[in-house]
Amino acid sequence: MTIRCQAAMAASQPLEPFCYDPEGLAPYDVDIAITHCGVCHSDIALLDNEWGWTVYPFVPGHEIIGTVRAVGPAVTIIAVGQRVGVGWQRSSCMECEWCRRGEETCCPNQQKTCIGHHGGFADAIRTDSRFVFPIPDALPAAGAAPLLCAGLTVYTPLRLDARPASRVGVIGIGGLGHLAVRFARAMGCEVTAFFPSPGEEERAQRLGAHHCVNTGDSAQMGRAAGSLDFLLSTVPVDLDWGMWLNILRPTGVLTLVGIPPGMISVPAASLITNQKSIRGTTMKNRAMMKEMLLFAALHGIVADVEILPLSDVNEAIQRVRKYQARYRMVLETGQAVPDSALRPERAVALV
């Protein structure tokens, strides 16, 4: 089987048509014919090798929706013809302390969907069925694709630290933040949206925010002080973290899912005096993924997306780079790249 895709041949280079032959179908593997794949900011970081993990040629993509077309002999819970999704993690050892505790994302031998493997900017993928998730019929494919990464990223901390009637704030109403507002509202929280410029109120309220705060307005920020139980920062920028801790009520939690550069500095007294805390979270386990998808289906939660064909992948990447997407870019990847577009010297397998 040959998989046709779009790949970068070097850091920060445009993607181009590429193909490869995957390894043999292992007992727990499934083959998925991809129909849609989201474009995540993590894909951009990997394209540019910001984290030093990328091996080229590199095929991004880890917000994958498609249909199962073949299964390995040990697969029992995923069937041919089923619509499924694949997220950031593609496997774990299933034997270590963390896997036995249901914390597969902490497994030291876990593998990522598009790190050391070719990802979902392709017409197909072969991967471990134990990290493949049925997509509820109520979720449209394009809007559901970003749930596999962005959705679980924000659902996890809300699920762990927010409760019905909790006063929740979301910092940044973008690809992650717009889903956080929707999930928090559906969980029964009182939601405040924080954004850095005027004119966003109507959009935030449409997403489900009860209150809106322009972070550039000192009077609005002053009124917000001491008002929230939980704050979720979705932005990848350095902020005045001491100021944000001041927005929390006693015992409040500030959680980061956007990755700011450098070190985080906060006054120790602000943590100790009123028992506040600051933490980071990543996506939780497989059980949380299944729960999130069912919750999204029940409450009609999907991402706001702009859809482009796989052939326009470089345009989609540029829109993500420039923060122009409202709110996520999704590639329709069901149409294979024509054989005539493939350079023969590029038609090689990942070693």
C-alpha beads as a LAMMPS data file, in Angstrom:
LAMMPS data file: protein, C-alpha beads

351 atoms
350 bonds

1 atom types
1 bond types

-500.0 500.0 xlo xhi
-500.0 500.0 ylo yhi
-500.0 500.0 zlo zhi

Masses

1 110.0

Atoms # bond

1 1 1 0.000 0.000 0.000
2 1 1 1.329 3.421 -0.947
3 1 1 0.221 6.461 1.073
4 1 1 0.113 9.805 -0.719
5 1 1 0.627 12.919 1.344
6 1 1 2.178 16.367 1.660
7 1 1 5.609 16.626 3.302
8 1 1 8.259 19.170 4.252
9 1 1 11.764 18.235 3.090
10 1 1 13.528 20.679 5.435
11 1 1 12.730 23.084 8.252
12 1 1 10.436 26.009 7.425
13 1 1 10.026 24.839 3.821
14 1 1 6.725 24.598 1.909
15 1 1 5.131 21.184 1.774
16 1 1 5.181 19.226 -1.476
17 1 1 3.644 15.974 -2.754
18 1 1 5.278 12.868 -1.302
19 1 1 4.483 9.176 -0.934
20 1 1 5.691 6.278 1.189
21 1 1 4.955 2.634 1.900
22 1 1 4.084 1.986 5.572
23 1 1 5.404 -0.905 7.606
24 1 1 3.372 -4.129 7.642
25 1 1 -0.014 -4.234 9.341
26 1 1 0.743 -5.196 12.965
27 1 1 -1.772 -7.174 15.056
28 1 1 -3.334 -4.083 16.681
29 1 1 -3.000 -1.783 13.668
30 1 1 -5.724 -0.277 11.524
31 1 1 -5.580 1.417 8.135
32 1 1 -7.626 4.615 7.960
33 1 1 -8.662 6.386 4.762
34 1 1 -8.407 10.033 5.854
35 1 1 -11.118 12.502 4.932
36 1 1 -10.165 15.496 7.115
37 1 1 -7.199 16.669 9.147
38 1 1 -6.886 19.799 11.253
39 1 1 -3.899 22.142 11.112
40 1 1 -2.604 22.762 14.636
41 1 1 -0.013 25.268 15.865
42 1 1 1.981 22.236 17.022
43 1 1 2.242 21.210 13.370
44 1 1 3.874 24.589 12.657
45 1 1 6.349 24.141 15.519
46 1 1 7.245 20.698 14.195
47 1 1 7.567 21.957 10.612
48 1 1 10.087 24.536 11.842
49 1 1 11.784 22.003 14.170
50 1 1 11.320 24.389 17.096
51 1 1 11.471 21.502 19.569
52 1 1 14.361 19.648 17.917
53 1 1 12.296 16.497 17.370
54 1 1 11.543 16.654 13.647
55 1 1 12.972 14.220 11.102
56 1 1 12.602 15.122 7.443
57 1 1 10.822 14.373 5.194
58 1 1 8.087 15.264 7.626
59 1 1 4.329 14.814 7.177
60 1 1 2.393 16.864 9.771
61 1 1 -1.121 16.248 11.021
62 1 1 -2.575 14.847 14.251
63 1 1 -6.262 15.898 14.175
64 1 1 -7.397 13.115 11.887
65 1 1 -10.871 11.943 10.849
66 1 1 -11.366 9.052 8.460
67 1 1 -12.857 5.647 7.759
68 1 1 -11.291 2.327 8.708
69 1 1 -10.442 0.226 5.647
70 1 1 -8.386 -2.636 7.169
71 1 1 -7.711 -4.048 10.642
72 1 1 -5.026 -6.257 12.139
73 1 1 -5.861 -9.737 13.531
74 1 1 -5.921 -8.595 17.182
75 1 1 -8.306 -5.671 16.614
76 1 1 -11.706 -6.317 18.200
77 1 1 -13.285 -2.938 19.018
78 1 1 -12.762 -1.083 15.728
79 1 1 -14.452 -2.308 12.545
80 1 1 -13.897 -1.807 8.844
81 1 1 -16.135 1.006 7.596
82 1 1 -16.280 2.761 10.965
83 1 1 -15.675 6.522 11.165
84 1 1 -12.850 7.203 13.594
85 1 1 -10.401 9.830 14.786
86 1 1 -6.716 9.951 15.722
87 1 1 -5.113 12.599 17.926
88 1 1 -1.663 13.611 19.167
89 1 1 -0.712 10.231 20.679
90 1 1 -0.555 7.103 18.551
91 1 1 0.608 4.469 21.059
92 1 1 2.109 3.647 24.448
93 1 1 3.784 0.579 25.917
94 1 1 0.598 -0.530 27.756
95 1 1 2.783 -2.147 30.458
96 1 1 4.498 0.554 32.556
97 1 1 3.224 2.024 35.830
98 1 1 1.623 4.958 34.024
99 1 1 -0.170 2.870 31.416
100 1 1 -1.501 0.521 34.098
101 1 1 -2.842 3.589 35.932
102 1 1 -4.594 4.802 32.807
103 1 1 -2.129 7.687 32.348
104 1 1 -0.890 6.765 28.889
105 1 1 0.239 10.319 28.153
106 1 1 2.893 9.902 30.884
107 1 1 4.277 6.674 29.382
108 1 1 8.049 7.069 28.797
109 1 1 7.747 4.949 25.651
110 1 1 4.721 6.629 24.130
111 1 1 4.763 7.564 20.450
112 1 1 3.251 10.616 18.810
113 1 1 1.200 10.525 15.619
114 1 1 3.530 12.734 13.600
115 1 1 6.831 12.587 15.499
116 1 1 8.941 9.735 14.183
117 1 1 5.972 8.760 12.029
118 1 1 4.203 10.342 9.099
119 1 1 1.012 12.138 10.083
120 1 1 -2.387 13.004 8.704
121 1 1 -1.742 15.448 5.853
122 1 1 -2.302 12.376 3.699
123 1 1 -4.881 10.160 2.091
124 1 1 -4.362 7.406 4.688
125 1 1 -2.572 6.419 7.884
126 1 1 -1.671 3.122 9.537
127 1 1 -1.678 3.302 13.338
128 1 1 -2.423 1.504 16.622
129 1 1 -6.151 0.859 16.978
130 1 1 -5.960 1.269 20.753
131 1 1 -5.463 5.006 20.193
132 1 1 -8.163 5.281 17.538
133 1 1 -11.534 6.644 18.645
134 1 1 -15.033 6.245 17.203
135 1 1 -16.525 9.577 16.134
136 1 1 -20.177 9.990 17.186
137 1 1 -22.578 10.345 14.270
138 1 1 -23.780 13.709 15.576
139 1 1 -20.381 15.337 14.978
140 1 1 -19.618 16.611 11.459
141 1 1 -16.186 15.497 10.311
142 1 1 -14.592 18.891 9.633
143 1 1 -15.747 20.455 12.897
144 1 1 -14.828 17.342 14.869
145 1 1 -11.248 17.060 13.583
146 1 1 -9.823 19.794 15.897
147 1 1 -11.480 18.124 18.877
148 1 1 -8.853 15.344 18.625
149 1 1 -6.169 17.770 19.849
150 1 1 -7.469 21.273 20.626
151 1 1 -10.712 19.921 22.069
152 1 1 -9.087 17.448 24.429
153 1 1 -6.416 20.002 25.385
154 1 1 -9.011 22.370 26.874
155 1 1 -11.558 19.774 27.982
156 1 1 -9.018 18.042 30.243
157 1 1 -8.279 20.928 32.664
158 1 1 -11.917 22.010 32.721
159 1 1 -12.966 18.473 33.549
160 1 1 -10.337 18.204 36.294
161 1 1 -10.682 21.598 37.997
162 1 1 -14.044 23.167 37.120
163 1 1 -17.468 22.283 38.468
164 1 1 -21.022 23.310 37.585
165 1 1 -21.468 26.943 38.681
166 1 1 -17.678 27.466 38.855
167 1 1 -16.642 30.948 37.763
168 1 1 -14.307 30.179 34.871
169 1 1 -12.159 32.552 32.832
170 1 1 -10.638 31.782 29.427
171 1 1 -7.595 33.836 28.372
172 1 1 -7.461 34.136 24.589
173 1 1 -10.397 33.349 22.298
174 1 1 -8.649 31.592 19.414
175 1 1 -8.266 28.013 18.236
176 1 1 -8.114 26.636 21.776
177 1 1 -10.032 29.365 23.581
178 1 1 -13.200 29.269 21.495
179 1 1 -13.581 25.565 22.283
180 1 1 -12.813 26.186 25.963
181 1 1 -15.648 28.722 26.173
182 1 1 -18.062 26.269 24.565
183 1 1 -17.062 23.374 26.825
184 1 1 -17.138 25.487 29.997
185 1 1 -20.588 26.841 29.155
186 1 1 -21.901 23.328 28.481
187 1 1 -20.472 22.151 31.828
188 1 1 -22.653 24.694 33.593
189 1 1 -19.891 27.155 34.438
190 1 1 -20.198 30.936 34.531
191 1 1 -17.775 31.907 31.778
192 1 1 -15.703 35.064 31.362
193 1 1 -13.789 35.583 28.108
194 1 1 -10.580 37.639 28.212
195 1 1 -9.216 39.137 24.988
196 1 1 -6.602 41.817 24.227
197 1 1 -8.491 44.180 21.940
198 1 1 -11.960 45.768 21.743
199 1 1 -14.601 44.514 19.370
200 1 1 -14.534 40.859 20.410
201 1 1 -17.511 40.951 22.753
202 1 1 -20.135 39.831 20.251
203 1 1 -18.037 36.911 19.044
204 1 1 -17.266 35.764 22.592
205 1 1 -20.917 35.960 23.589
206 1 1 -21.893 33.973 20.512
207 1 1 -19.519 31.247 21.677
208 1 1 -21.217 31.175 25.073
209 1 1 -19.365 33.635 27.312
210 1 1 -21.494 35.271 30.014
211 1 1 -19.008 38.096 30.542
212 1 1 -16.306 39.734 28.417
213 1 1 -13.181 41.549 29.579
214 1 1 -10.825 43.553 27.396
215 1 1 -7.390 42.917 28.953
216 1 1 -6.149 46.234 27.592
217 1 1 -8.713 48.119 29.684
218 1 1 -7.328 48.589 33.210
219 1 1 -10.754 49.456 34.618
220 1 1 -12.281 46.216 33.329
221 1 1 -9.339 44.184 34.646
222 1 1 -9.630 45.918 38.010
223 1 1 -13.290 44.967 38.293
224 1 1 -12.405 41.340 37.505
225 1 1 -9.960 41.044 40.426
226 1 1 -10.834 38.302 42.910
227 1 1 -13.786 37.100 40.848
228 1 1 -12.924 33.671 39.391
229 1 1 -12.407 30.130 40.645
230 1 1 -10.499 28.897 37.622
231 1 1 -8.489 30.506 34.837
232 1 1 -7.417 28.742 31.644
233 1 1 -4.655 30.400 29.610
234 1 1 -4.726 29.271 25.987
235 1 1 -2.191 31.767 24.610
236 1 1 1.484 30.981 23.798
237 1 1 2.797 34.297 25.129
238 1 1 4.375 35.533 28.348
239 1 1 1.927 37.389 30.589
240 1 1 1.985 39.149 33.935
241 1 1 1.197 35.961 35.843
242 1 1 1.047 37.721 39.198
243 1 1 -1.708 39.947 37.829
244 1 1 -3.628 36.929 36.590
245 1 1 -3.341 35.197 39.957
246 1 1 -4.943 38.345 41.388
247 1 1 -8.023 37.622 39.228
248 1 1 -8.585 34.393 41.171
249 1 1 -10.593 33.920 44.337
250 1 1 -8.976 32.087 47.286
251 1 1 -8.056 28.462 46.388
252 1 1 -8.345 29.378 42.695
253 1 1 -6.368 27.596 39.972
254 1 1 -4.571 29.086 36.964
255 1 1 -3.895 26.423 34.330
256 1 1 -1.715 26.869 31.262
257 1 1 -2.328 24.959 28.035
258 1 1 -0.747 27.532 25.752
259 1 1 3.039 27.296 26.085
260 1 1 4.636 30.681 26.876
261 1 1 8.339 31.185 26.176
262 1 1 10.938 31.145 28.926
263 1 1 10.324 30.934 32.661
264 1 1 7.162 31.724 34.626
265 1 1 7.672 34.006 37.619
266 1 1 5.042 34.675 40.286
267 1 1 5.228 36.120 43.812
268 1 1 5.286 33.236 46.281
269 1 1 3.013 35.138 48.652
270 1 1 0.255 35.198 46.038
271 1 1 0.258 31.397 46.045
272 1 1 0.586 30.889 49.772
273 1 1 -1.651 33.527 51.315
274 1 1 -4.893 32.488 49.615
275 1 1 -3.891 28.931 48.667
276 1 1 -3.885 29.631 44.949
277 1 1 -2.064 27.424 42.463
278 1 1 -0.643 27.521 38.968
279 1 1 -0.280 24.394 36.884
280 1 1 0.078 23.067 33.394
281 1 1 -1.838 20.218 31.826
282 1 1 -1.603 18.155 28.724
283 1 1 -4.176 15.945 27.125
284 1 1 -5.434 13.226 29.427
285 1 1 -5.894 9.525 28.730
286 1 1 -7.922 7.509 26.235
287 1 1 -10.920 7.399 28.562
288 1 1 -10.983 11.203 28.666
289 1 1 -10.823 11.368 24.867
290 1 1 -13.857 9.090 24.553
291 1 1 -15.727 11.090 27.186
292 1 1 -14.900 14.398 25.501
293 1 1 -16.183 13.198 22.114
294 1 1 -19.435 11.952 23.646
295 1 1 -19.843 15.202 25.614
296 1 1 -19.249 17.238 22.459
297 1 1 -21.818 15.196 20.560
298 1 1 -24.386 15.556 23.344
299 1 1 -23.968 19.346 23.499
300 1 1 -23.352 20.017 19.811
301 1 1 -19.811 21.287 20.350
302 1 1 -17.508 21.463 17.332
303 1 1 -14.785 23.845 16.230
304 1 1 -15.420 26.810 13.962
305 1 1 -13.371 25.850 10.912
306 1 1 -12.200 27.031 7.533
307 1 1 -11.829 24.164 5.066
308 1 1 -9.283 23.872 2.267
309 1 1 -8.303 20.921 0.065
310 1 1 -5.064 19.097 0.826
311 1 1 -3.546 20.601 -2.309
312 1 1 -3.830 24.040 -0.654
313 1 1 -1.985 22.929 2.477
314 1 1 0.613 25.699 2.273
315 1 1 -2.098 28.354 2.205
316 1 1 -3.680 26.771 5.282
317 1 1 -0.327 26.741 7.077
318 1 1 0.256 30.413 6.327
319 1 1 -3.167 31.319 7.728
320 1 1 -2.313 29.471 10.941
321 1 1 1.136 31.080 11.129
322 1 1 -0.410 34.552 10.836
323 1 1 -3.243 33.808 13.308
324 1 1 -5.778 34.505 10.563
325 1 1 -7.902 31.366 10.932
326 1 1 -11.350 31.683 12.516
327 1 1 -10.750 29.520 14.390
328 1 1 -9.140 26.360 13.000
329 1 1 -7.991 25.333 9.531
330 1 1 -9.027 21.874 8.355
331 1 1 -7.788 20.063 5.265
332 1 1 -10.054 17.862 3.207
333 1 1 -7.623 15.044 2.601
334 1 1 -9.823 12.434 0.982
335 1 1 -8.602 13.239 -2.530
336 1 1 -5.293 11.549 -3.190
337 1 1 -2.368 13.488 -4.619
338 1 1 -2.130 12.481 -8.320
339 1 1 0.715 10.128 -9.191
340 1 1 1.900 12.596 -11.827
341 1 1 2.613 15.183 -9.123
342 1 1 4.950 12.911 -7.175
343 1 1 8.683 13.259 -7.656
344 1 1 10.101 9.709 -7.879
345 1 1 13.042 10.491 -5.646
346 1 1 10.587 11.521 -2.928
347 1 1 8.607 8.278 -3.049
348 1 1 10.474 6.604 -0.213
349 1 1 9.581 5.118 3.123
350 1 1 10.347 6.732 6.491
351 1 1 13.388 5.023 7.985

Bonds

1 1 1 2
2 1 2 3
3 1 3 4
4 1 4 5
5 1 5 6
6 1 6 7
7 1 7 8
8 1 8 9
9 1 9 10
10 1 10 11
11 1 11 12
12 1 12 13
13 1 13 14
14 1 14 15
15 1 15 16
16 1 16 17
17 1 17 18
18 1 18 19
19 1 19 20
20 1 20 21
21 1 21 22
22 1 22 23
23 1 23 24
24 1 24 25
25 1 25 26
26 1 26 27
27 1 27 28
28 1 28 29
29 1 29 30
30 1 30 31
31 1 31 32
32 1 32 33
33 1 33 34
34 1 34 35
35 1 35 36
36 1 36 37
37 1 37 38
38 1 38 39
39 1 39 40
40 1 40 41
41 1 41 42
42 1 42 43
43 1 43 44
44 1 44 45
45 1 45 46
46 1 46 47
47 1 47 48
48 1 48 49
49 1 49 50
50 1 50 51
51 1 51 52
52 1 52 53
53 1 53 54
54 1 54 55
55 1 55 56
56 1 56 57
57 1 57 58
58 1 58 59
59 1 59 60
60 1 60 61
61 1 61 62
62 1 62 63
63 1 63 64
64 1 64 65
65 1 65 66
66 1 66 67
67 1 67 68
68 1 68 69
69 1 69 70
70 1 70 71
71 1 71 72
72 1 72 73
73 1 73 74
74 1 74 75
75 1 75 76
76 1 76 77
77 1 77 78
78 1 78 79
79 1 79 80
80 1 80 81
81 1 81 82
82 1 82 83
83 1 83 84
84 1 84 85
85 1 85 86
86 1 86 87
87 1 87 88
88 1 88 89
89 1 89 90
90 1 90 91
91 1 91 92
92 1 92 93
93 1 93 94
94 1 94 95
95 1 95 96
96 1 96 97
97 1 97 98
98 1 98 99
99 1 99 100
100 1 100 101
101 1 101 102
102 1 102 103
103 1 103 104
104 1 104 105
105 1 105 106
106 1 106 107
107 1 107 108
108 1 108 109
109 1 109 110
110 1 110 111
111 1 111 112
112 1 112 113
113 1 113 114
114 1 114 115
115 1 115 116
116 1 116 117
117 1 117 118
118 1 118 119
119 1 119 120
120 1 120 121
121 1 121 122
122 1 122 123
123 1 123 124
124 1 124 125
125 1 125 126
126 1 126 127
127 1 127 128
128 1 128 129
129 1 129 130
130 1 130 131
131 1 131 132
132 1 132 133
133 1 133 134
134 1 134 135
135 1 135 136
136 1 136 137
137 1 137 138
138 1 138 139
139 1 139 140
140 1 140 141
141 1 141 142
142 1 142 143
143 1 143 144
144 1 144 145
145 1 145 146
146 1 146 147
147 1 147 148
148 1 148 149
149 1 149 150
150 1 150 151
151 1 151 152
152 1 152 153
153 1 153 154
154 1 154 155
155 1 155 156
156 1 156 157
157 1 157 158
158 1 158 159
159 1 159 160
160 1 160 161
161 1 161 162
162 1 162 163
163 1 163 164
164 1 164 165
165 1 165 166
166 1 166 167
167 1 167 168
168 1 168 169
169 1 169 170
170 1 170 171
171 1 171 172
172 1 172 173
173 1 173 174
174 1 174 175
175 1 175 176
176 1 176 177
177 1 177 178
178 1 178 179
179 1 179 180
180 1 180 181
181 1 181 182
182 1 182 183
183 1 183 184
184 1 184 185
185 1 185 186
186 1 186 187
187 1 187 188
188 1 188 189
189 1 189 190
190 1 190 191
191 1 191 192
192 1 192 193
193 1 193 194
194 1 194 195
195 1 195 196
196 1 196 197
197 1 197 198
198 1 198 199
199 1 199 200
200 1 200 201
201 1 201 202
202 1 202 203
203 1 203 204
204 1 204 205
205 1 205 206
206 1 206 207
207 1 207 208
208 1 208 209
209 1 209 210
210 1 210 211
211 1 211 212
212 1 212 213
213 1 213 214
214 1 214 215
215 1 215 216
216 1 216 217
217 1 217 218
218 1 218 219
219 1 219 220
220 1 220 221
221 1 221 222
222 1 222 223
223 1 223 224
224 1 224 225
225 1 225 226
226 1 226 227
227 1 227 228
228 1 228 229
229 1 229 230
230 1 230 231
231 1 231 232
232 1 232 233
233 1 233 234
234 1 234 235
235 1 235 236
236 1 236 237
237 1 237 238
238 1 238 239
239 1 239 240
240 1 240 241
241 1 241 242
242 1 242 243
243 1 243 244
244 1 244 245
245 1 245 246
246 1 246 247
247 1 247 248
248 1 248 249
249 1 249 250
250 1 250 251
251 1 251 252
252 1 252 253
253 1 253 254
254 1 254 255
255 1 255 256
256 1 256 257
257 1 257 258
258 1 258 259
259 1 259 260
260 1 260 261
261 1 261 262
262 1 262 263
263 1 263 264
264 1 264 265
265 1 265 266
266 1 266 267
267 1 267 268
268 1 268 269
269 1 269 270
270 1 270 271
271 1 271 272
272 1 272 273
273 1 273 274
274 1 274 275
275 1 275 276
276 1 276 277
277 1 277 278
278 1 278 279
279 1 279 280
280 1 280 281
281 1 281 282
282 1 282 283
283 1 283 284
284 1 284 285
285 1 285 286
286 1 286 287
287 1 287 288
288 1 288 289
289 1 289 290
290 1 290 291
291 1 291 292
292 1 292 293
293 1 293 294
294 1 294 295
295 1 295 296
296 1 296 297
297 1 297 298
298 1 298 299
299 1 299 300
300 1 300 301
301 1 301 302
302 1 302 303
303 1 303 304
304 1 304 305
305 1 305 306
306 1 306 307
307 1 307 308
308 1 308 309
309 1 309 310
310 1 310 311
311 1 311 312
312 1 312 313
313 1 313 314
314 1 314 315
315 1 315 316
316 1 316 317
317 1 317 318
318 1 318 319
319 1 319 320
320 1 320 321
321 1 321 322
322 1 322 323
323 1 323 324
324 1 324 325
325 1 325 326
326 1 326 327
327 1 327 328
328 1 328 329
329 1 329 330
330 1 330 331
331 1 331 332
332 1 332 333
333 1 333 334
334 1 334 335
335 1 335 336
336 1 336 337
337 1 337 338
338 1 338 339
339 1 339 340
340 1 340 341
341 1 341 342
342 1 342 343
343 1 343 344
344 1 344 345
345 1 345 346
346 1 346 347
347 1 347 348
348 1 348 349
349 1 349 350
350 1 350 351
